[in-house]
Amino acid sequence: MSGIVGYGSYIPKYRIKPDEIARVWGEDAENIRNGIFVLSKSVPSPDEDVITISVEAARSAVKRAKIKSSDIGAIYIGSESHPYAVKPTATVVSAALGCDFPLFAADYEFACKAGTAAMQNVKAMVDSGVIKYGLAIGSDTSQGAPGDALEYTASAGGTAFIIGKERSIAEINGTLSVTSDTPDFWRREGQPYPSHGERFTGEPAYFRHTLTASRLMMEKMGTKPSDYNYAVFHQPNGKFPTRAAKTLGFTEAQYNDGLLTPYIGNTYSGAMMTGLSAILDKAKPGERILAVSFGSGAGSDAFDLTVTEEILKMDRHAAPTISDMLADVKWIDYAVYAKFKKKIVLGEDVE
């Protein structure tokens, strides 16, 4: 059975608090914090983008997996903030890793579930014997217009999973998707910032797809919430995944370890995958995980995983853990944040 052979994440060290954003726009900081349950968010430095984040995450995954980059037969990268409109991110990452021919490579888009869509496709290629190992990455430097509600949550980060059949630390027992045309969030070509349906993003979009995918996954596997040690969901803020988990019957002890948005914000394509990375940092053999992503537009990908004995043989500290990156913080104010995110560009139009 195929599963996760190696994993790695990257979270920028720069952070900004919602209090600082609220100060600039004259908002009630306490009300904002309580409303979205986000205490800080990560901010990419001027020389960081989806490519650099993906490279760092992928290198960590290779270190933990202890495989040769030449054995990676496919690289698929999911993001809604690829640096180029026309030029793949995946090709640059493959060069940085030193991958060899033959190699499948492509960029994916499906809002915040593009990375998990990549996981499903890599798994299918491994299961069919087309490739030995494949690399699936979810990475974003998400956007929020000045003064928009998204400014409080849109952050940066990414996670890479190497999927294969040999020495997998977490077997993927099953996966499925739930998809519909629900336009809750969108950004047209050339527009610098996305638009969103505000309250429409909740019930008909996030909760409908996340809850349905979770229930169908458990129905397919013949499981119930108490059969899982961990549950991790897409986390656009701190409130949504908490509510989804409780609605499904999961306890705080099951979802707390994968809930990172309160500390790093919404990393979009990297959100659920990075939460799963945090779980793998501490998971033990035999433990079971339900992981469900969500992408606006809209859809959810669900995964049922079981941690194997191989995880005891892996040096999880061969690369930075999520705890390491949560502790490595450099706080910035709104002026630096605006400069880093190119919301202020002297003598030029804002991108």
N, C-alpha and C positions, 0 to 999 in steps of 0.2 A: 504493500500500500504506500502511496506517495504521501509526503508530508514536508514539514519545514526542516531543512537541514542546517540552515544558518540564518541568523537574523542580525540586524543592526539598525540603529536609529541615529538621527542627528537633530538637535534642537539648538538654535542660536542662543548665545549667552545673553544678548541684549534683551531687556524686559522693560515694559512700561505698565504702570498701574492704571486701572480705570479711574481712580481718583484724579490722576493728572489729566486724563482726557476730559473728564467731566469738568475740571477746573477751567479749561480753555473754552469750553462751550457753555459754561454757566449752568451745568446740570447738577442734579442732586446725586452726589457720588454714592452715598449709602443706599439710596433707592436703586441706582444702577447695579451695584454689587449684589444686592439682595434679589433683584429681578432676574439676573442672568447667572448668578453664582460663578463669577469669574473674578479672581483676585489680582491677576496679572496676565500678560500675554507676551509671547516671544516676538522679537522684531529682527528681521535679517539686516545685517550690516550692508553697506553699499556694494561690497564685493561678493555678496552671497545671493544666489538665486536657486532655482529648481535644479539646475545642473550641479552646482557645487554641493548642495544638500544631498542630492541623490548619490553623488560620488562618495561622500563621507559615510553615508548609511550603507552603501554597497560594500565599501572596503571593510567596514566593521563586520558585515555579514560573512564575507569571505574569510576573515580572520577567525571567526568563531567556527565556521564550517570546516576549515582546514582543507579546502579543495583548491585545485588549480583553476585560475580564471579561464584557461583554455578549455576547461570542461563545461563551461556555461554555454548552453546552446541557444538560449533566447533571453533577451532583455526587453521587458515591456514596462514602460513608465507612465503611470497615471497622474495627471495634474490638470488644474485649470489655470495655471500660470506658467506654462512653458515659456522660456525666454524668447523663442522664435515662433512667429506665425507659420513660417515655411522653413523648416530645418529641424530634424529630429533631435530631441534631447538624448534619446537612447544611443545614438551613434557616438556622441561625445563621451558618455559614460562608459561605453564599451572600450573606447580608446584609452581612457584613464585607468581602466581595470586591466588592460592588456589582453582582452579576449581575442580569440583566434577564429578562423573560418572552419566550418560553416557557422553562421550566426543569424538567427532571426532577431529582428529589432524593430520596435515601433513605439510611437507615443499614443497614449489613450486619453480620451476625455469622456467623463460622465460625472461632472461636478465632483462631489466628495467621495464617490465610490469607484473612481477610475482605477485606483490602486488595487482594490479587491477584485475588480473585473480582470485586471492583469493576473492576479493570483489564480483565478479560475482557469484562464487560458493556459497559463504555464502548467498547472496541474494536469489539464487535459493532454497537453503535449508530452508530459512525462509519463502519464498513464498509458498513452498510446505507443510509447517507445520511440517517438520522433526525436526526443532529446534526452540526455542523461540528467542534466540539471538546468533549471531555468531561474531567472532573476525577475522578481516582480517588485516594483517600487511604487509607493504612494508618496508624493512630495508636493509641497505648495508654498508659495509666498503670497498668501491670499490678500485680496484688496478690499478696502472699505473707503467710500468717499468721505472727505472731511465733514464732520458733523453728523454722519450717518450712524445708525445703531450698530452697524457692522464694525465700526472703528474699535469698539470695545472688545471684540472677540477675534477678528480676522488676524491670524498670526502666521508663523512660519515653522516648518519642520518636515521631517520625512522619515520613512522606515522602508527597509529593504528585506525581503524574504527570499532565500534560496530554497527552491522546492526540488525534491528528488526522491528516489526510492531507497537509497542506501543511507544508513545512519541517520534517519530522520529523528529529530528530538520531539516532534509533535505530529502524530499522524492525522491527516485530514480525513475523517470518517465519512464526511459527506458535505455537499454544498448545494445551494439553490439560490435562485433570484426571484424577486417580485418586482415587476416593472409596469408603469402606466404613464400616460401623457398627462402629467400634473405640473404645469408651468409655474412653480412657486418661486423660482429664482433664475435669473438669466443675465447674460452679458453679450451683446452683439459685437461682431467683428469691428475693431477700431475703437470701441468704447473703453475708457480706462477703468471704470468702476461698474460693478454689477447692480442690477435692480432686484428687488425682492417683494414678495406679496405680503410681507409683514405677518399678520396673524394667520394668513392662509398657509404659511409655511409649517404650521403646527399640525392640526388635526388631519387635513386631507393629504398632507405630504409626509412629513417625518413620522408621525405616529402610525398612520395607516400602513405605510410600507414596512417600517421597522417591526411593529408588532405582528403584522401578518407573516413576514419572513421568519421571525422567531418561532411563531406557533407552527408554521408549516415545517420548519426544520425539526422541531421536537416531535411533531407527528410522524415525520419521515423516519426519524431515528428511534422512535418509541421511547422517548425520554420525557422527563418533567423537570422543572427548575431545580428541585432538590438533588437531581442526579449530577449537577454540575458544581464544580468547586469555584469556577469563575465565570463571569459573564461580562462582556465588553461590547459597547454599542457606539455608533457614531455619536460624537459629542460637539454639536455646534455651540453649546453653552453647557453650564453645569447642571441646569434644571432638566432639560429634555431627556438625557440618558438616565438620570435618576428616576424620573417619573416612569419612563418606559420599563426600567428594571422592576420597579415596585408593582406596576400594573401587571407584569407577567408573573410575578410571584417570587422574584429574586430578593435576597436580603442585602443589606449594606456590606456585609462581610464578603459577599460574592462579587459585587460590582465595584467596590471601593479601590482596589489595586489598579484597575484599568482606567479609572476616571482621572484624566490628566488636565482637561480643559480649565478647571479652576486655577491652575498654576501656569499654564502655557498658552491658553486661548485655543481657538479652533484652527488646527493645522490642515483643515479640509481633507484632501486626499490622504493625508498622513494620519488623520485623527484616530480612527478605530485601530489602524495597524500599529500605531505607536502605543496605544493602550494595550494591545496584545503583546507588544514588545516588553512592556513593563511587567506583564504577567509572566512571560517566559523568563524574565530575570530572576524570578523566585519560585516558579512552579516545580513540583516534584513528580516523579514517575507515577503514572496511574491517574493523575488528576485530569479532569475533563473541563473543557472550555467551550462556551457558546460565544461566538463573535459575529456581530451583525453590523454591517456598514449601511450608510444611506447617502444617496446622491440626489440632489434636486433635479427635477425634470420628468419623472422621478423614479427611483428604484432603490432596492436594498439587496445586498448579497449576504447570505448567512452561511456560517461554517461551524461544523461540529468537530472538535479536535480532542485527541487524547495524548497526553504527555508520555513519552517512553523512557525506558532506562538509559537511553543514549544521552539524555540531558545531563546525567551524572558524569559522563566522560567529557563533556564540553567545558572548556574554560570560559565561563560567561564573562569573566573579567579581562578577557583578551581584548575587549573593546569597551568603550564607555557604556555604563549601564544608564538606565533612565534616571536613577537616583543621583548618579554622578552629574548628569546634565542639569537636573533640577537644582542642584546645589551650586552650580557654576553660573553665577548671575552677575550682570552688570546693569544697574538701573540707569535709565535715561529719561529726560524730560520730553515734553511734546515738541519742542523746537528741534531737538536732535532726531526724534522720531519722524517728524515731517521731512527733515533733510534726508534721512536714510531711505524713506519711502518715496522720495522725489515728489512730495506734495508741494514743495517749494523749490522751484528751479529758476535761478536768476537768468534773465535774458533769453529764456526758452519757454515754449509751451510745455505744460505738464503732460507727461506721457499718458 
